[in-house]
């Protein structure tokens, strides 16, 4: 099978992602970037509780650092609280088919379709696909959801959901949390919205709260991954704080899971903003910044194909 696709196995870092550990990021190892001819691909875990047999402790999804387990929570301090399978990103190359990609990763075709909000099996070169670690569904919690109702919606076993996500029947879930549903299915009659649609619709809107972080430039990619947009601009273009807040991460060197140089600011409304691929950083952890204050400059660091700012909003809709 001549698949020349880049496969980014993203499993690394970050003690700051768990509750009560808001320290600086520690990089344990660099992500492996390769193609299907040079990588040794591991079959996705089909064990309902892969934590019992080891596996990745940390995953990077679309260059977003996550503790493996419950994936895609609202803010960096709230991402995943357990250690289960690894989520990865597969970059489609010429000649790839969805069935081949699914077989390579040991998951069903529908698992990939549902995780990426695809309308059919058509894919194109350069497209990034979210690959779950097990066949099933990634569900974004919305208002009124309970673990029992989620299990029923996807015709899944509640015990499997609890075990895989390291939850109990008493665990509290909140809007915006992401839960993997092992062996879950989305039926046409169920009229269940995709995970991407749920993510957008369930997040609050703070009209006028966020300032566009750069002046000029253009949006080179709309909402993708974890509520991020790409704003293309020349290297050196000033990056400004989108809202008042405190710097909780400022990485001035390293690959950092594809982010390159990046900054995260925590805001008074409980949300966070992330600024990635910077060429330089002008702030430090613990520093308070005002809205519009210059925090660094546009660059091309990390996993980037040209100078741009990758800008994410955690805990609210991205207005850009």
C-alpha positions, 0 to 999 in steps of 0.5 A, a space after each residue: 500500500 503506497 500511502 505517502 501520507 504524513 502521520 503525526 503521532 502526537 504523544 507528549 507532555 504537559 503537567 499543567 493540563 491537570 487540575 492543580 498543576 498549573 506549572 510550566 510545561 515539561 517536554 518529555 519527548 518530541 512527537 514523531 513525524 513520518 509517513 506510512 513508509 517510514 513509520 511503524 504503525 501500531 494498531 489502535 487499542 481495542 481494549 475498553 480500558 487500555 490504561 490497564 496495559 499501558 499506552 500513551 499518557 499524553 496526546 497532542 491533537 491538532 497541535 493541542 496538548 491534552 492529557 489522554 482520556 476525556 479529550 477536548 475539555 473547555 480550558 487547558 487546566 480542564 483537559 482530560 483527567 485520566 490516562 487512556 488511549 492516544 488520539 492522533 492526526 493523520 494528514 491525507 496525501 494523494 491516493 489515500 482512501 478512507 478505508 485504507 486509513 481506517 484499516 491502518 489505524 484499526 478503527 471503523 470507517 464510520 469512526 473517522 467519518 463521525 470524528 471529522 464531521 464528514 458527509 461521505 468517504 471523500 477526502 482530499 490531499 492535505 486534509 487533517 483527520 482526527 483519529 480516535 484510539 478505538 472504534 466509536 464516537 467522540 461526544 461533546 457534552 451539551 446541556 441536559 446530557 447525562 452519562 446514561 442518556 449519552 450511552 442510550 443515544 449511541 447504543 453503547 454500554 454505560 460501563 464501557 464509557 465509564 471504564 474507558 474515560 476513567 469515570 464513575 456513575 457519580 462523575 460530573 460532566 459539563 458542557 463542552 467536555 468530550 467523551 469517547 464512546 467505545 463501540 458507539 454508533 450514530 444512526 441516521 434516525 437518531 438525528 445526533 449532531 456531530 461532535 464538531 457541531 456540538 462543540 460550536 453550539 454548546 459554547 457561550 458567546 462573549 460578544 465584543 469581549 475578544 480583540 482580533 489578535 493581529 492587525 491586517 493579514 487574512 484568515 487562511 483557515 477557519 475553525 478547525 481542531 480545538 476551536 482555532 483559526 489561522 491568521 496569515 501575516 508576515 513574520 514579525 507582525 505584532 500579536 496583541 492580547 485578545 483580552 485582559 488576563 494573566 499569562 499561564 504559559 509562555 514557551 519561548 523555545 522548542 517544538 512544543 507538540 507543533 505549536 512552536 513558540 506559544 503563549 496562553 492567557 487566562 481571562 477573568 471570564 474563565 476562558 483562555 486564549 492561545 497564540 501559536 507559531 510565534 517568532 518571539 515572545 514578549 511576556 512571561 508566566 504570571 505576567 498580567 497583560 491588558 487587552 491590545 498589549 503586544 505579547 509577541 510576533 507572528 512567526 513560522 515555528 513548530 508545525 507550520 507551512 508558512 508565517 501565521 498565527 494559530 489562535 484558539 479560544 478555550 471555553 467560548 466560541 471563537 469570534 474570528 
